Amino acid sequence: MIKISMYDRCKDRYCLDESIARELYIKILSVMSIKNVMKEIILDFSRIDIVSSDFFYHMIGRLLKDYTSDQVSSVVKIINAKKTTQSSFLFTLEHYNRYFRDSDYKQKIDEAFGVNKKVLKEKDQPVEKRKYKKRARKEDITLCSF
């Protein structure tokens, strides 16, 4: 069993740093990739108030490309986590497990977030294609009295 204090790792009450999440991902991946060895990684969230969804994606979500949520949750356990952290962890497992295995779901999510589409912001469009708001002129304004 490997126990990791998230407070000591993040050096704060907030787990937001993606580089720390990637380091933990590599550690978890190395444990999971060892055949016929069942180790548990205990993530202790004592004194942690906030964990970003990006942090969970980089630490756990990426594992779900190669492993099922059952495989990940059998190795990775969380303790002393607030309810919101527990919910985010479970959501990450469920969402990315489905995302990497259900092509229809993946397509809908990608479309919703504009992945794989070239989305031009208005400032990036040629000047002649930009939409300008019509400014009100004095003669266009009707005064109302109440």
N, C-alpha and C positions, 0 to 999 in steps of 0.2 A: 504494500500500500504506500502510495506517495501522497502526502498532504501538503497542499500549497495554500499559504495565507495570501489571499488577494490583497489585503491591506498592505502587507509587506511588499508585495510585488508592485502594486500601483503607487505605493508611497503616499496615499491619499484616501479619502473616503469615496472617491469617484473613480470608477473604472471606465476611462474614456480613451486612453492611449492605444491606438491600433498596433503600434510596434510591440507593446507588451502582449497584446492579444495574439499577435503572430508568433512571438516567442513561446507562448503557452500552447498554441496550435502545434508547433514543431515538437514540443515535449510530449503532448498527448498523442500525436501521430507516431512518434517513435515507440511509445509504449504499445499502441494498438497494432503496429506493424510486426511486432515480435510474435511469431507463430507459437501456438501451444503454451503460451504463458499468459495467465489471467492475472493482470494487475489492476488495481483500482487507483484512480486518481481522485482524491478528495479535494474539492475547491472550497476553501473556508471563506465565506463572505462576511465574517464578523467585522463590525465597524464600517461596512461599506453601505453607503446610502443610495448611490446611483450607479447603474451599469448601462452603458449605451447599447443600443441594438447593433451598431457597427462593431462594438467590442465583442459581443456574442457571435456575430457573423464571422469575424476574423479568427476567433478562438474555436468555435464549435461548428458554425454553419458550413465552413469549407470542408470539414471532415465528412459531411454528408454527401459529397461527390462520390466518395469511394466506400463509405460504410452506411448501413441503415441506422435509423434513429435508435432501434433496439440495441444494436452493437455499440453505439456511442454511449447510450445511457447505462449500459451494463459496465462500462469502464469508468465513465466520468460521473461523479456524484457531487452534488452541492450541499453544503451544510451551512447553518446559521445565516441563511439568506432571508431578506425581507420578502413579503408576498409578491411585490412587483418584480423583484429579481427572479424569483421562482417562476412566475408567469412568463417573463421574457425568455428565460432559459427553455421552458417547455415549448413556447411558441417558436423559438429558433429551431428546435429539434423537429417539430411538426412541419413547419413551413418549408425549410430547406430539404427535408426528406422528400416532401411532395414535389418541390420545385425541381429537384434533380432527377426525379423518376417519372413524373407525369408531364408529358410534352405539351398537352393542351393547357394545363395550369401554367407551365413555364411561359408559353406563348402569351397568355392573357396577362400575366404579371409583367412581362417584357413590354408588351404593347402599352399597358397602363403607365409604365414609367419611362416610355420612350427609348428603351434599349434597342439597339440595332437600327435606329432610324436617325437620319440626319435632321436634327431639329435645329433650325436657324432661329436665333433670337432676332427681334426686330432690328436691333443695332447692327447685326451681321448681314442683313439683307441689303441689296443695292438700294440706293436712295429713291429711285423711281417706284420701288415696290413697297416702301414704307407707308404705313397708314398714319395720317395726321388727323388730329382732332380739329374739327371746325371750331374756330373761336367765335363766340357770340359777339355780334355787333350791336351797337346802341339801338339801332332801328329794329333789331330783331327781338328786343326785350319788351315785354308787355308788363306794365306795372299793375299790380293787383291791390285793391284796397279792401280791407276787411272791416 
